[in-house]
Amino acid sequence: MEQEIIAIVIFVVVIGAIMTEKVHRAAAALAGTVALLLTGVLTFDEAVSYIDFNTLGVLVGMMMFVAVVKHSGLFEYVSIKSAKIAHGDPWKIMVMFMIITAFCSAFLDNVTTVLLMGPMTLTIGKMLKINPVPILLGQIFASNIGGTMTLIGDPPNIMIGSAAGLDFLDFVENTGVACIIGLIAVIFFMKFAYKKKLLADQDAIKDVMELDESKAITDRRLLHESVVMIALVIVAFILHGHFGIQTATVALTAAAIMMVIGGQDIDEVVGDVEWPTLVFFTGLFIVVGGMVKTGVIKQLATLIMQASGGHLVATMMILLWASAFLSAILDNIPFVATLIPLILAMGQQGMDITPLWWAISLGACLGGNGTQIGASANVVLSGISGRHGYPISFNDYTKVGMPVMLITVFIAMIFLLLKYQVGLPI
């Protein structure tokens, strides 16, 4: 019991420090790690075991990959082309980028998607002389919504699919409709929230429309290599499960190849890696690991299951909303991992647990939009934005992210009720 209390206190203090921004989130997470070690809640080996090295590998690999690709001028080329297609209208650009991000996130790791899209957004912001933060936030939200739609779009879905024997089409059929409607709703919400900020100067628009995107290409050989490698990375991310290859292996392999063939200064490439973000994730994994080790997460999951009283619809709704709110502040992977055996046990008792899988999938994945630390994409793109002179505070993010989470989870709730309570064939 003593260790449970210590783990909870440390977690609350770390989250509080992140929310108040009195301490940098990386320092707060690292301090939490040290506190767990010094109090004996975790041994060093136990702490290391809770680090998700696959996630860190994806982050490092794709950050270095992007650092090499950017020297080709690809991002500037796509940015100018996109801006011209949208006639320099920031609102149209936001919609375009959100749709692209959502689609790509359904087949790629969310972090990979935002790492590829983020530089383009920053470039467009610079060209149009606008604050790119609204468009960046739109991409974050879209990446998490898009990742919810498929088996491979988000790690919790992979875990659920494996445990329940669900395939790619099962996810598309049972989460796709809610996510598409949710994405449309979020697009309109972003229009409402930022209608006065998504305005570009007419002179800036005129200047962009007169740009020749072909002149943005600085290294044509590297450009061709980058396009080929991006295509191969996408295919590899889609098929990695069939070959038993971790996503980190794909990302690191892509980075290694680009660093060899790109001919860039390695020190510069490594310097472009968001190291504070990696330190933050490492610390947060361990802080959440303290909650797992002491049984706090399991107790939360058990309480959620008991609160429903065994009623299917009640269980489904509680799981949906509890997963959403907890995933906004906790790593959803250990939470979902704890829920899976509990749900399987309910199935053995005769309950139809099929709707419950979709409840935790939609809740855990969409809940990531709630706060800045709710999903990897949030932290990564916020870090990149701050590095380029456009900081996104925890509170500023939450003011927009929490309504987005509530909107999408509410839509998911209506979808689940219509499908499994009313029985509509949707």
URRA-V751333 format. One record per helix or strand. SS is the DSSP state (A for helix, B for strand). FROM is the first residue (numbers start at 1). LEN is the number of residues. Records with the same first field share a line. If there is no record, write none. Layout:
BEGIN
SS=FROM-LEN / FROM-LEN
END
This chain:
BEGIN
A=2-19 / 25-14 / 44-6 / 53-20 / 74-12 / 90-16 / 110-19 / 133-16 / 155-10 / 168-27 / 202-8 / 213-4 / 220-24 / 247-16 / 266-6 / 275-19 / 296-12 / 312-16 / 332-17 / 354-16 / 376-12 / 394-29
END
